[in-house]
Amino acid sequence: MPENLPIHVKCLVVDDEPLAREVLKRYIEQMPTLEFAGECASAVQAIIFLQQHPVDLIFLDIRMPQMNGTDLIKSLKNLPKVNFTTAYSEYAMEGYELDVVDYLLKPIRFDRFVKAINKAFAMQNGNRPSAEQELTVQEKRQEPFAYFRVDRKMTKVLFNDILYIESMKDYIKVVTNENTIVTKQSISSVEAMLPEKLFVRTHRSFIASVEKIKSFTSEIVEIGKNEIPIGKLYRNNVMKVLS
């Protein structure tokens, strides 16, 4: 492992799932200390990429076709810092034996992602992070937010301003107190970005701000003059959150 991380950390995402890569890319783009260096759909692609583009930190899936993440680590001579990302908890012990920075279990939430970054910086001198260093970005800033790409610009949206989010095939509509923005992104990737205590998925096409819900039935939630449907698959969780 390298002894120190630079101020701007170049990050590589290696995962055979496009949605997983998309989520991590958006997380990286929200952190001013991180730089998205690229993405690979397999360990073999990652080996080729690393030969031409050195990076500081890898977000690495474990279970991939042809060659898994642990084999990739063992094959590299100059190993960057590594965060494992996987849906399988049984690999945790092997990950720590390989001296990875952290083990992120999918679906990865943004606050958990930030803790992993804090660990990477804290370990630059061989130290584990203190409780203060492990405070998430959400806890440190008064107004948590996310960036959405709109007309080639990254537009800042405060979580507290969001009323609801609606999926429109390959695009999403983010409705806020002041305006509405449309961006090309899947609703599942947005759901992974949002704090679960503040938002609830009510339908395959809708996410609602829990705080903005004024009334509800078993079929809909009301936010201002808008009625947001509750899908059958989401009803039990919505009722649990709202009660």
Backbone as JSON, one array per atom type, in Angstrom:
{
  "sequence": "MPENLPIHVKCLVVDDEPLAREVLKRYIEQMPTLEFAGECASAVQAIIFLQQHPVDLIFLDIRMPQMNGTDLIKSLKNLPKVNFTTAYSEYAMEGYELDVVDYLLKPIRFDRFVKAINKAFAMQNGNRPSAEQELTVQEKRQEPFAYFRVDRKMTKVLFNDILYIESMKDYIKVVTNENTIVTKQSISSVEAMLPEKLFVRTHRSFIASVEKIKSFTSEIVEIGKNEIPIGKLYRNNVMKVLS",
  "N": [[0.84, -1.2, 0.0], [0.48, 2.31, -0.7], [2.25, 4.89, 1.1], [1.17, 7.45, 1.55], [-1.75, 9.38, 0.76], [-2.56, 11.48, -1.97], [-3.61, 14.97, -2.2], [-5.69, 15.26, -4.08], [-7.36, 12.52, -4.79], [-7.03, 9.96, -7.05], [-9.42, 7.87, -8.35], [-10.43, 4.56, -9.15], [-13.04, 2.59, -10.42], [-14.06, -0.7, -10.24], [-16.13, -3.04, -11.4], [-18.53, -5.42, -12.4], [-21.16, -4.76, -12.7], [-23.16, -2.4, -14.2], [-24.87, -0.49, -12.9], [-23.85, -0.41, -10.29], [-21.33, 0.68, -10.78], [-22.12, 3.18, -11.71], [-23.34, 4.36, -9.44], [-21.14, 4.56, -7.63], [-19.47, 6.22, -9.12], [-20.9, 8.63, -9.1], [-20.89, 9.16, -6.37], [-18.15, 9.6, -5.96], [-17.77, 11.89, -7.51], [-19.01, 13.76, -5.96], [-17.31, 14.33, -3.91], [-14.91, 16.62, -3.0], [-12.21, 16.03, -2.63], [-11.71, 13.84, -4.14], [-11.05, 12.27, -7.33], [-12.49, 11.13, -10.23], [-11.11, 8.6, -11.98], [-11.59, 6.56, -13.78], [-13.44, 3.66, -15.05], [-13.95, 0.12, -14.89], [-15.17, -2.92, -16.24], [-14.34, -5.4, -15.56], [-11.85, -7.46, -13.92], [-9.71, -8.02, -15.56], [-9.81, -5.95, -17.45], [-9.18, -3.93, -15.67], [-6.5, -4.45, -14.98], [-5.2, -3.86, -17.39], [-5.9, -1.16, -17.61], [-4.62, -0.06, -15.34], [-1.97, -0.35, -15.99], [-1.5, 1.73, -17.67], [-2.62, 3.94, -16.48], [-1.97, 5.05, -13.54], [-3.46, 4.87, -10.3], [-4.81, 6.06, -7.13], [-6.65, 4.97, -5.41], [-8.79, 2.19, -5.34], [-12.06, 1.08, -5.98], [-13.32, -1.9, -5.56], [-15.03, -4.63, -6.82], [-15.72, -7.97, -5.73], [-16.73, -10.55, -6.57], [-16.56, -11.41, -9.75], [-16.77, -12.22, -13.29], [-14.39, -14.39, -14.99], [-12.02, -13.35, -13.57], [-11.62, -12.77, -10.17], [-11.96, -10.15, -7.63], [-10.15, -10.47, -5.47], [-8.11, -12.01, -6.57], [-7.17, -10.17, -8.4], [-5.99, -8.25, -6.74], [-3.88, -9.76, -5.67], [-2.35, -10.08, -7.91], [-1.18, -7.69, -8.57], [1.73, -5.68, -8.44], [2.5, -3.06, -7.59], [0.43, -1.95, -5.5], [-2.44, 0.02, -5.21], [-4.37, 1.76, -2.66], [-7.24, -0.03, -1.51], [-10.74, -0.41, -1.59], [-13.03, -2.8, -0.89], [-16.02, -3.69, -2.61], [-19.0, -5.25, -2.4], [-21.74, -7.62, -2.62], [-21.69, -9.72, -0.97], [-21.25, -10.88, 2.15], [-19.61, -12.84, 3.15], [-17.04, -12.61, 2.27], [-15.66, -10.87, 3.83], [-13.67, -11.4, 5.82], [-11.5, -12.37, 4.29], [-10.96, -10.09, 2.87], [-9.94, -8.32, 4.81], [-7.67, -9.69, 5.52], [-6.16, -9.27, 3.28], [-5.44, -6.71, 3.63], [-7.08, -4.53, 2.9], [-8.57, -1.25, 2.7], [-11.27, -0.83, 3.48], [-14.46, -2.5, 3.72], [-17.14, -2.55, 1.83], [-20.5, -3.13, 1.88], [-22.93, -3.96, -0.47], [-26.33, -2.8, -0.99], [-24.55, 0.25, -1.36], [-24.56, 2.95, 0.75], [-24.39, 6.55, 0.79], [-23.34, 7.8, 3.14], [-21.93, 5.71, 4.29], [-20.04, 5.24, 2.35], [-18.54, 7.62, 2.56], [-17.38, 7.27, 5.07], [-15.6, 5.23, 4.49], [-13.82, 6.58, 2.83], [-12.78, 8.42, 4.65], [-11.41, 6.64, 6.28], [-9.43, 5.76, 4.55], [-7.82, 8.06, 4.27], [-7.1, 8.41, 6.93], [-5.53, 6.2, 7.38], [-3.16, 6.74, 6.11], [-0.83, 7.15, 7.49], [-0.56, 4.81, 8.73], [-2.46, 4.61, 10.7], [-5.56, 3.88, 12.26], [-8.78, 5.4, 11.8], [-9.91, 8.01, 14.02], [-12.73, 8.62, 16.2], [-13.62, 11.18, 15.6], [-12.57, 11.58, 13.06], [-14.07, 9.79, 11.65], [-16.52, 10.92, 11.37], [-19.25, 11.49, 9.27], [-19.66, 13.16, 6.08], [-22.23, 14.08, 5.94], [-22.82, 14.59, 8.62], [-21.04, 16.57, 9.26], [-21.6, 18.84, 7.72], [-24.04, 21.42, 7.63], [-26.15, 21.55, 5.85], [-26.93, 19.02, 4.02], [-26.36, 17.8, 0.68], [-26.71, 17.0, -2.85], [-25.17, 16.57, -6.07], [-26.44, 17.05, -9.34], [-26.3, 16.29, -12.79], [-27.0, 18.68, -15.11], [-27.7, 19.99, -18.2], [-24.95, 19.88, -18.97], [-23.77, 20.85, -16.71], [-22.92, 20.57, -13.23], [-25.35, 20.56, -10.94], [-26.22, 21.81, -7.82], [-28.24, 20.47, -5.3], [-30.09, 20.86, -2.45], [-30.85, 18.46, 0.02], [-32.93, 19.0, 1.74], [-34.57, 20.59, 0.27], [-35.82, 19.03, -1.59], [-38.83, 17.74, -2.81], [-40.05, 15.51, -4.1], [-39.04, 12.72, -6.18], [-39.2, 11.67, -9.5], [-39.28, 9.0, -11.79], [-38.56, 8.83, -15.25], [-38.35, 6.83, -17.52], [-35.25, 6.71, -18.88], [-34.52, 8.95, -17.57], [-34.69, 11.21, -14.72], [-36.9, 13.19, -12.73], [-36.4, 15.78, -10.59], [-38.11, 17.26, -8.15], [-38.28, 20.26, -6.5], [-38.56, 22.72, -3.81], [-38.4, 25.13, -5.17], [-37.95, 24.75, -7.94], [-37.86, 22.52, -10.83], [-35.76, 19.94, -11.87], [-34.36, 18.07, -14.56], [-32.63, 15.14, -15.25], [-30.34, 12.77, -16.7], [-30.43, 9.78, -15.37], [-30.73, 6.84, -13.36], [-33.49, 5.91, -11.26], [-32.92, 4.16, -9.23], [-30.19, 4.49, -8.73], [-30.23, 7.06, -7.73], [-31.74, 6.66, -5.43], [-29.93, 5.19, -3.9], [-28.11, 7.18, -3.3], [-29.39, 8.88, -1.55], [-30.12, 9.8, 1.87], [-31.49, 7.32, 3.9], [-33.12, 7.88, 6.06], [-34.34, 10.21, 5.44], [-35.72, 9.98, 3.07], [-38.14, 8.05, 1.19], [-38.83, 5.26, -0.8], [-41.64, 5.04, -2.66], [-42.79, 3.88, -4.81], [-42.12, 2.17, -7.91], [-41.44, 4.19, -9.58], [-41.2, 6.48, -8.07], [-39.79, 8.51, -5.47], [-40.13, 9.83, -2.26], [-39.87, 12.7, -0.13], [-39.7, 12.21, 3.23], [-40.18, 14.06, 5.26], [-41.67, 15.99, 3.94], [-44.13, 14.9, 3.47], [-47.5, 15.32, 3.97], [-49.94, 14.05, 4.39], [-51.42, 10.76, 4.13], [-52.58, 7.71, 2.56], [-53.33, 4.23, 2.17], [-52.83, 4.02, -0.47], [-51.74, 6.36, -1.59], [-49.37, 9.11, -1.06], [-49.42, 12.46, 0.09], [-47.93, 15.39, -0.99], [-47.78, 18.64, -0.62], [-49.74, 19.86, -3.21], [-49.53, 17.61, -4.65], [-50.1, 14.22, -5.46], [-48.6, 11.28, -4.66], [-48.11, 8.06, -5.85], [-48.41, 4.9, -4.11], [-46.82, 1.94, -4.51], [-47.64, -1.57, -4.65], [-45.54, -3.32, -3.96], [-43.99, -1.71, -2.38], [-45.52, -0.85, -0.3], [-45.67, -1.92, 2.39], [-43.21, -1.15, 3.52], [-43.37, 1.65, 3.27], [-45.57, 2.22, 4.95], [-44.47, 1.39, 7.35], [-42.35, 3.19, 7.68], [-43.73, 5.65, 7.81], [-45.31, 5.35, 10.0]],
  "CA": [[0.0, 0.0, 0.0], [1.26, 3.54, -0.67], [2.3, 5.47, 2.44], [0.35, 8.64, 1.65], [-2.7, 9.7, -0.28], [-2.43, 12.86, -2.4], [-4.76, 15.81, -1.88], [-6.73, 14.83, -5.0], [-7.2, 11.08, -4.9], [-7.53, 9.38, -8.29], [-10.17, 6.66, -8.01], [-10.86, 3.64, -10.2], [-14.15, 1.72, -10.04], [-14.01, -1.98, -10.96], [-17.35, -3.78, -11.06], [-19.18, -5.9, -13.62], [-22.52, -4.27, -12.73], [-23.19, -0.97, -14.61], [-25.52, 0.35, -11.89], [-22.91, -0.25, -9.19], [-20.31, 1.63, -11.21], [-22.75, 4.5, -11.8], [-23.51, 4.88, -8.07], [-19.84, 4.94, -7.08], [-18.98, 7.38, -9.87], [-21.59, 9.83, -8.6], [-20.37, 9.43, -5.03], [-16.8, 10.16, -6.12], [-17.89, 13.25, -8.06], [-19.51, 14.66, -4.92], [-16.25, 14.57, -2.92], [-13.9, 17.51, -3.6], [-10.86, 15.45, -2.52], [-11.61, 12.67, -5.01], [-11.11, 12.47, -8.77], [-12.88, 9.9, -10.92], [-10.09, 8.32, -13.0], [-12.12, 5.66, -14.8], [-14.2, 2.5, -14.59], [-13.69, -1.12, -15.62], [-16.22, -3.91, -16.04], [-13.75, -6.68, -15.18], [-10.5, -7.38, -13.36], [-8.77, -8.03, -16.69], [-9.78, -4.57, -17.93], [-8.51, -3.12, -14.65], [-5.06, -4.66, -15.1], [-4.76, -3.09, -18.56], [-6.06, 0.26, -17.28], [-3.62, 0.34, -14.35], [-0.67, -0.29, -16.64], [-1.4, 3.01, -18.37], [-3.16, 5.04, -15.67], [-1.84, 4.79, -12.1], [-4.49, 5.49, -9.46], [-4.5, 6.06, -5.71], [-7.65, 4.22, -4.66], [-9.65, 1.35, -6.17], [-13.28, 0.5, -5.44], [-13.18, -3.18, -6.25], [-15.98, -5.73, -6.59], [-15.0, -9.23, -5.52], [-17.22, -11.63, -7.42], [-16.66, -11.0, -11.15], [-16.4, -13.31, -14.2], [-13.0, -14.55, -15.44], [-11.03, -13.12, -12.51], [-12.29, -12.03, -9.1], [-11.23, -9.01, -7.08], [-9.03, -10.87, -4.63], [-7.03, -12.42, -7.47], [-6.6, -8.95, -8.96], [-5.09, -7.68, -5.72], [-2.69, -10.6, -5.56], [-1.58, -10.03, -9.15], [-0.58, -6.37, -8.74], [2.96, -5.44, -7.67], [2.35, -1.76, -6.94], [-0.99, -1.96, -5.2], [-3.03, 1.21, -4.59], [-5.31, 1.43, -1.58], [-8.4, -0.74, -2.07], [-11.99, -0.6, -0.86], [-13.86, -3.84, -1.49], [-17.45, -3.42, -2.73], [-19.59, -6.54, -2.75], [-23.03, -7.97, -2.03], [-21.51, -10.98, -0.26], [-20.56, -10.6, 3.4], [-18.68, -13.91, 3.51], [-15.68, -12.28, 1.83], [-15.11, -9.81, 4.68], [-12.43, -11.82, 6.48], [-10.45, -12.42, 3.29], [-10.63, -8.71, 2.54], [-9.08, -7.75, 5.84], [-6.38, -10.38, 5.43], [-5.44, -8.65, 2.16], [-5.1, -5.35, 4.06], [-7.84, -3.51, 2.21], [-8.95, -0.14, 3.58], [-12.6, -1.03, 4.04], [-15.3, -3.52, 3.09], [-18.44, -1.91, 1.65], [-21.51, -4.11, 1.5], [-23.97, -3.4, -1.33], [-26.21, -1.49, -1.66], [-23.69, 1.15, -0.6], [-25.14, 4.27, 0.99], [-23.4, 7.61, 0.68], [-22.65, 8.04, 4.4], [-20.98, 4.61, 4.48], [-18.97, 5.52, 1.39], [-17.7, 8.68, 3.12], [-16.59, 6.69, 6.16], [-14.5, 4.48, 3.87], [-12.84, 7.57, 2.38], [-12.12, 8.92, 5.86], [-10.47, 5.61, 6.72], [-8.29, 5.75, 3.63], [-6.95, 9.17, 4.64], [-6.57, 8.2, 8.27], [-4.55, 5.11, 7.34], [-1.99, 7.11, 5.33], [0.34, 7.01, 8.35], [-0.68, 3.54, 9.43], [-3.38, 4.75, 11.83], [-7.0, 3.74, 12.05], [-9.41, 6.69, 12.06], [-10.52, 8.28, 15.3], [-14.17, 8.84, 16.1], [-13.81, 12.46, 14.94], [-12.27, 11.42, 11.64], [-15.09, 8.96, 11.03], [-17.77, 11.64, 11.16], [-19.56, 11.54, 7.85], [-19.87, 14.47, 5.51], [-23.58, 14.49, 6.27], [-22.82, 15.09, 9.98], [-20.17, 17.73, 9.37], [-22.16, 20.02, 7.09], [-25.38, 21.69, 8.14], [-27.14, 21.33, 4.82], [-26.49, 17.98, 3.09], [-26.81, 18.03, -0.69], [-26.16, 16.16, -3.91], [-25.04, 17.24, -7.36], [-27.05, 16.39, -10.48], [-25.82, 16.87, -14.04], [-28.07, 19.32, -15.88], [-27.16, 20.82, -19.28], [-23.49, 19.84, -18.91], [-23.3, 21.44, -15.46], [-23.29, 19.88, -12.0], [-26.25, 21.44, -10.2], [-26.33, 21.47, -6.41], [-29.6, 20.42, -4.78], [-30.15, 20.54, -1.02], [-31.81, 17.4, 0.33], [-34.07, 19.58, 2.43], [-35.43, 21.27, -0.71], [-36.46, 18.05, -2.47], [-40.18, 17.29, -2.47], [-40.11, 14.12, -4.55], [-38.29, 12.4, -7.39], [-40.0, 10.83, -10.38], [-38.55, 8.36, -12.88], [-39.14, 8.93, -16.59], [-37.51, 5.94, -18.31], [-33.82, 6.88, -18.64], [-34.32, 10.23, -16.89], [-35.45, 11.44, -13.5], [-37.33, 14.56, -12.46], [-36.23, 16.13, -9.18], [-39.0, 18.37, -7.87], [-37.87, 20.93, -5.27], [-39.41, 23.83, -3.37], [-38.31, 26.27, -6.08], [-38.0, 24.42, -9.36], [-37.77, 21.11, -11.2], [-34.66, 19.66, -12.78], [-34.42, 16.77, -15.23], [-31.28, 14.66, -15.52], [-30.27, 11.38, -17.14], [-29.97, 8.96, -14.25], [-31.75, 5.89, -12.94], [-34.04, 6.22, -9.94], [-32.26, 3.29, -8.26], [-28.92, 5.1, -8.36], [-30.56, 8.21, -6.87], [-32.16, 6.12, -4.14], [-28.72, 4.81, -3.17], [-27.42, 8.4, -2.89], [-30.17, 9.65, -0.58], [-30.19, 9.25, 3.23], [-32.74, 6.55, 4.03], [-33.96, 8.46, 7.1], [-34.99, 11.4, 4.91], [-36.51, 9.7, 1.87], [-38.72, 6.71, 1.12], [-39.27, 4.83, -2.14], [-43.05, 4.71, -2.56], [-43.25, 3.28, -6.07], [-40.95, 1.94, -8.77], [-41.14, 5.43, -10.3], [-41.25, 7.65, -7.18], [-39.17, 8.62, -4.15], [-40.72, 10.99, -1.6], [-39.25, 13.23, 1.08], [-40.53, 11.84, 4.38], [-40.54, 15.29, 5.98], [-42.62, 16.8, 3.17], [-45.42, 14.2, 3.38], [-48.47, 15.94, 4.88], [-50.97, 13.07, 4.68], [-51.25, 9.56, 3.31], [-53.48, 6.57, 2.68], [-52.61, 3.02, 1.74], [-52.63, 4.1, -1.91], [-50.99, 7.56, -2.01], [-48.92, 10.1, -0.08], [-49.65, 13.81, -0.41], [-46.9, 16.39, -0.76], [-48.39, 19.84, -1.17], [-50.9, 19.53, -4.04], [-49.17, 16.44, -5.45], [-50.39, 12.88, -4.94], [-47.56, 10.34, -5.08], [-48.66, 6.71, -5.66], [-47.71, 3.88, -3.34], [-46.9, 0.66, -5.19], [-47.89, -2.72, -3.78], [-44.28, -3.87, -3.47], [-43.37, -0.75, -1.46], [-46.52, -0.4, 0.68], [-45.33, -2.29, 3.77], [-42.11, -0.32, 4.0], [-43.86, 3.01, 3.41], [-46.39, 2.27, 6.15], [-43.57, 1.26, 8.48], [-41.62, 4.45, 7.81], [-44.62, 6.75, 8.16], [-45.94, 5.11, 11.31]],
  "C": [[0.88, 1.26, 0.0], [1.19, 4.18, 0.71], [1.35, 6.65, 2.58], [-0.62, 8.76, 0.48], [-2.51, 11.16, -0.68], [-3.69, 13.65, -2.04], [-5.95, 15.46, -2.78], [-6.51, 13.36, -5.32], [-7.84, 10.58, -6.19], [-8.16, 8.02, -8.0], [-10.58, 5.87, -9.25], [-11.97, 2.76, -9.66], [-14.11, 0.46, -10.89], [-15.19, -2.82, -10.51], [-18.02, -4.22, -12.36], [-20.64, -5.44, -13.73], [-22.54, -2.78, -13.08], [-23.79, -0.05, -13.56], [-24.58, 0.6, -10.72], [-21.82, 0.74, -9.54], [-20.88, 3.06, -11.25], [-22.89, 5.14, -10.42], [-22.19, 5.37, -7.51], [-19.26, 6.15, -7.82], [-19.61, 8.66, -9.35], [-21.14, 10.18, -7.19], [-19.01, 10.12, -5.1], [-16.87, 11.61, -6.58], [-18.4, 14.25, -7.03], [-18.45, 15.03, -3.89], [-15.15, 15.42, -3.54], [-12.48, 16.95, -3.54], [-10.65, 14.27, -3.45], [-11.71, 13.06, -6.48], [-11.45, 11.14, -9.43], [-11.92, 9.66, -12.08], [-10.6, 7.41, -14.1], [-12.89, 4.52, -14.18], [-13.89, 1.3, -15.48], [-14.77, -2.13, -15.26], [-15.67, -5.27, -15.64], [-12.35, -6.45, -14.6], [-9.46, -7.33, -14.46], [-8.66, -6.62, -17.27], [-9.02, -3.67, -16.96], [-7.0, -3.25, -14.74], [-4.51, -3.83, -16.26], [-4.82, -1.59, -18.26], [-4.94, 0.73, -16.36], [-2.21, 0.39, -14.94], [-0.43, 1.06, -17.3], [-1.82, 4.21, -17.52], [-3.06, 4.69, -14.18], [-2.92, 5.52, -11.32], [-4.07, 5.36, -7.99], [-5.43, 5.16, -4.9], [-8.55, 3.46, -5.63], [-10.88, 0.93, -5.38], [-13.51, -0.79, -6.23], [-14.25, -4.19, -5.84], [-15.18, -7.02, -6.45], [-15.44, -10.3, -6.51], [-17.48, -11.11, -8.83], [-16.27, -12.18, -12.04], [-14.93, -13.26, -14.59], [-12.0, -14.45, -14.3], [-11.69, -12.29, -11.4], [-11.38, -10.95, -8.51], [-10.04, -9.39, -6.23], [-7.84, -11.33, -5.47], [-6.37, -11.21, -8.11], [-5.61, -8.32, -7.99], [-3.78, -8.44, -5.66], [-1.78, -10.5, -6.79], [-0.82, -8.71, -9.34], [0.66, -6.2, -7.86], [2.87, -4.12, -6.9], [0.87, -1.53, -6.67], [-1.45, -0.63, -4.59], [-3.85, 0.79, -3.36], [-6.59, 0.88, -2.21], [-9.55, -0.73, -1.08], [-12.76, -1.7, -1.58], [-15.32, -3.39, -1.52], [-18.11, -4.71, -3.2], [-20.94, -6.73, -2.08], [-22.92, -9.19, -1.13], [-20.64, -10.78, 0.98], [-19.52, -11.67, 3.76], [-17.24, -13.63, 3.1], [-14.98, -11.29, 2.77], [-13.76, -10.21, 5.29], [-11.26, -11.85, 5.49], [-10.01, -11.01, 2.9], [-9.69, -8.09, 3.55], [-7.72, -8.42, 5.84], [-5.53, -9.81, 4.3], [-5.13, -7.18, 2.44], [-5.82, -4.29, 3.24], [-8.26, -2.44, 3.21], [-10.28, -0.42, 4.26], [-13.36, -2.04, 3.18], [-16.71, -2.96, 3.02], [-19.45, -2.92, 1.12], [-22.62, -3.42, 0.7], [-25.35, -3.68, -0.76], [-25.48, -0.49, -0.78], [-24.36, 2.51, -0.47], [-24.03, 5.3, 1.06], [-22.64, 7.84, 1.99], [-21.63, 6.94, 4.68], [-19.78, 4.76, 3.55], [-18.0, 6.56, 1.96], [-16.83, 8.15, 4.26], [-15.4, 5.92, 5.61], [-13.41, 5.43, 3.37], [-12.07, 8.12, 3.57], [-11.08, 7.92, 6.37], [-9.22, 5.6, 5.85], [-7.3, 6.86, 3.97], [-6.32, 8.95, 6.0], [-5.47, 7.14, 8.3], [-3.26, 5.49, 6.61], [-0.71, 7.03, 6.16], [0.26, 5.74, 9.19], [-1.63, 3.57, 10.59], [-4.81, 4.49, 11.4], [-7.67, 5.05, 12.41], [-9.98, 6.8, 13.46], [-12.01, 8.49, 15.1], [-14.46, 10.15, 15.38], [-13.59, 12.34, 13.44], [-13.35, 10.62, 10.92], [-16.45, 9.64, 10.93], [-18.05, 11.74, 9.67], [-19.71, 12.97, 7.39], [-21.26, 14.98, 5.88], [-23.63, 15.1, 7.67], [-22.04, 16.38, 10.11], [-20.77, 18.99, 8.76], [-23.61, 20.19, 7.51], [-26.46, 21.36, 7.11], [-26.64, 20.3, 3.81], [-27.11, 18.17, 1.72], [-26.24, 16.97, -1.62], [-26.04, 17.01, -5.17], [-25.71, 16.39, -8.44], [-26.58, 17.09, -11.76], [-27.01, 17.38, -14.87], [-27.43, 20.25, -16.92], [-25.64, 20.99, -19.16], [-22.91, 20.51, -17.67], [-23.72, 20.55, -14.29], [-24.07, 20.85, -11.13], [-26.45, 20.94, -8.78], [-27.79, 21.54, -5.96], [-29.56, 20.02, -3.31], [-31.2, 19.47, -0.78], [-33.09, 17.98, 0.94], [-35.04, 20.27, 1.48], [-36.22, 20.29, -1.58], [-37.84, 17.66, -1.94], [-40.35, 15.82, -2.84], [-39.3, 13.97, -5.82], [-39.11, 11.42, -8.21], [-39.15, 10.28, -11.52], [-39.32, 8.52, -14.19], [-38.24, 8.16, -17.56], [-36.03, 6.15, -17.97], [-33.5, 8.16, -17.88], [-35.07, 10.26, -15.56], [-35.8, 12.91, -13.41], [-37.23, 14.8, -10.97], [-37.04, 17.39, -8.92], [-38.63, 18.96, -6.51], [-38.86, 22.02, -4.9], [-39.49, 24.93, -4.42], [-38.45, 25.91, -7.55], [-37.96, 22.91, -9.57], [-36.6, 20.93, -12.14], [-34.82, 18.25, -13.34], [-33.0, 16.37, -15.59], [-31.32, 13.19, -15.93], [-29.62, 10.55, -16.05], [-31.09, 8.0, -13.88], [-32.23, 6.23, -11.54], [-33.39, 5.35, -8.86], [-30.92, 3.87, -7.81], [-29.15, 6.32, -7.47], [-30.96, 7.73, -5.49], [-30.96, 5.75, -3.28], [-27.96, 6.02, -2.64], [-28.09, 9.07, -1.69], [-30.17, 9.0, 0.81], [-31.53, 8.55, 3.46], [-33.65, 7.09, 5.12], [-34.77, 9.65, 6.57], [-35.93, 11.12, 3.74], [-37.02, 8.26, 1.89], [-39.15, 6.44, -0.32], [-40.72, 4.36, -2.0], [-43.55, 3.87, -3.72], [-42.02, 3.05, -6.93], [-40.54, 3.21, -9.5], [-41.07, 6.66, -9.4], [-40.47, 7.44, -5.88], [-39.71, 9.9, -3.53], [-39.9, 11.41, -0.4], [-40.18, 12.94, 2.25], [-41.04, 13.08, 5.1], [-41.62, 16.08, 5.27], [-44.0, 16.15, 3.04], [-46.38, 14.77, 4.43], [-49.59, 14.98, 5.28], [-50.78, 11.87, 3.77], [-52.4, 8.58, 3.54], [-52.67, 5.34, 2.32], [-52.26, 3.05, 0.26], [-51.74, 5.26, -2.35], [-50.41, 8.29, -0.8], [-49.11, 11.47, -0.72], [-48.51, 14.73, 0.0], [-47.37, 17.67, -1.43], [-49.65, 19.46, -1.93], [-50.66, 18.28, -4.88], [-49.52, 15.15, -4.72], [-49.38, 11.9, -5.54], [-48.07, 8.92, -4.83], [-47.78, 5.83, -4.78], [-47.89, 2.54, -4.04], [-47.06, -0.49, -4.21], [-46.6, -3.27, -3.17], [-43.62, -2.98, -2.42], [-44.27, -0.39, -0.28], [-46.12, -0.71, 2.12], [-44.23, -1.41, 4.33], [-42.55, 1.12, 4.2], [-44.66, 3.17, 4.68], [-45.51, 2.2, 7.41], [-42.82, 2.56, 8.74], [-42.53, 5.56, 8.35], [-45.3, 6.58, 9.52], [-44.91, 5.03, 12.41]]
}
